[in-house]
């Protein structure tokens, strides 16, 4: 799949016509335990709210590297993710997964598209991807760094460990040498690992039915030190002077 994704570099499409893909999966408890350990969740038969994103990764790659998806995948940036869970999912369930792409739209620095993953009517995840075609970096109002709740020492191998459990072995996450090929001085953490690590830090204090919305900001270089902050329904992950992730959660019906 990674080779197929690399071959999409030749795409020059401007329309979205990708057919949805689907599968029914059964949770492997050994894999669930490994994922929970990498992200900091307790091991339980109740799935972490981010876990269906990992279960659907192969389907997402199939859709995004297949016909009808407009972007070449190398260089595409995962800029946001929103998950809505209406009830807890259990490891004992068969999970009907569907992945589709929608809402191709312009952005100040290129074009965005949403890749939507659903597990029946119980769980929906929306990942927003940006294909940069304009110059400059993302702008926006400055955000004041909140009071730190915890300091994380993020190890240099977290990209390889998360890649092993998620299937997302993008070279920018694996090693400094491969990351430099894509313009990064060091490997960077997966955005979805950072989101999962935040939710693991708040585990036990979140409702079972909820929406969790995050924006991925500056890359988190590996190894690194990150400052986690959580207050009320807002949370964030910071470097010394800029955010890596800004997020919020709210109860869902």
C-alpha positions, 0 to 999 in steps of 0.5 A, spaced: 500 500 500 505 504 501 508 503 494 501 504 491 501 511 495 508 513 492 505 512 485 500 517 486 505 522 486 503 523 479 496 525 480 493 532 478 486 531 479 481 536 481 475 532 482 473 527 487 470 521 485 472 515 490 467 510 491 466 508 499 470 502 501 468 497 507 469 491 511 467 488 517 473 487 522 473 483 529 478 486 534 484 482 536 485 483 543 493 482 543 493 488 538 488 492 542 493 491 548 499 493 544 495 499 542 493 501 549 500 500 551 503 505 546 498 510 547 497 510 555 490 507 555 488 502 560 487 495 557 480 494 557 474 490 553 472 497 552 475 500 546 479 507 546 475 512 542 481 513 537 482 505 536 477 505 530 481 510 526 487 505 527 482 499 525 480 503 519 487 505 516 488 500 511 481 502 508 483 509 508 489 507 505 485 503 500 481 509 498 486 514 498 491 511 493 485 508 489 482 511 483 477 517 484 481 521 490 484 527 487 490 528 491 497 525 490 499 522 497 506 524 498 506 531 502 498 531 504 498 534 511 493 531 516 490 538 519 484 536 523 481 530 526 474 530 529 471 523 532 464 522 535 462 516 539 455 515 541 456 509 545 462 505 547 465 500 543 467 493 545 472 488 543 467 483 543 463 486 537 464 485 530 465 492 527 462 494 520 467 499 518 466 504 512 470 509 509 468 515 504 471 521 502 467 528 501 467 535 501 473 537 497 474 544 498 479 550 497 483 552 502 488 559 503 494 554 502 491 549 497 485 544 497 482 540 503 478 534 503 475 530 509 476 522 509 470 520 514 470 513 517 464 510 520 462 504 525 455 503 524 451 509 527 456 508 534 462 512 531 464 517 526 471 519 525 473 525 520 480 526 518 481 533 514 487 533 509 490 539 506 494 538 499 498 545 499 499 548 493 499 556 495 505 559 499 507 561 506 505 557 512 498 557 516 496 563 519 491 564 525 490 568 531 496 567 536 494 562 542 496 563 549 499 557 552 495 555 558 498 552 565 501 545 564 498 539 567 503 534 565 510 534 562 511 528 557 518 526 555 516 523 548 521 518 546 525 517 539 522 511 537 515 513 539 513 514 531 516 506 530 512 504 535 506 507 533 507 505 526 507 498 528 500 498 531 497 503 527 500 501 520 502 508 518 509 507 517 510 514 513 517 515 513 517 522 516 515 518 523 520 513 523 527 515 523 531 522 522 534 520 516 528 518 512 524 524 515 530 529 512 528 526 505 521 530 506 524 536 509 524 535 516 530 535 521 528 529 525 522 524 525 515 527 528 510 524 532 503 521 529 498 526 530 493 521 532 498 518 537 498 525 540 491 525 540 490 518 543 495 520 548 491 526 550 485 522 551 489 517 555 491 522 560 484 524 561 481 517 561 476 516 566 474 523 566 470 523 559 463 521 558 462 515 554 458 519 549 462 524 546 465 528 540 473 530 540 475 535 536 483 537 534 487 541 530 494 539 528 499 545 529 506 544 529 510 538 528 512 534 535 519 532 533 522 526 536 525 525 541 522 531 545 519 534 551 511 536 550 507 540 555 500 537 556 494 542 558 487 540 560 482 545 563 474 543 563 473 541 556 479 544 552 486 541 552 492 542 548 500 539 547 505 545 546 512 545 545 517 551 548 513 556 545 508 554 540 502 548 540 503 542 537 495 540 538 489 544 540 483 540 542 476 540 545 471 535 547 463 535 548 458 530 550 454 527 545 447 524 545 
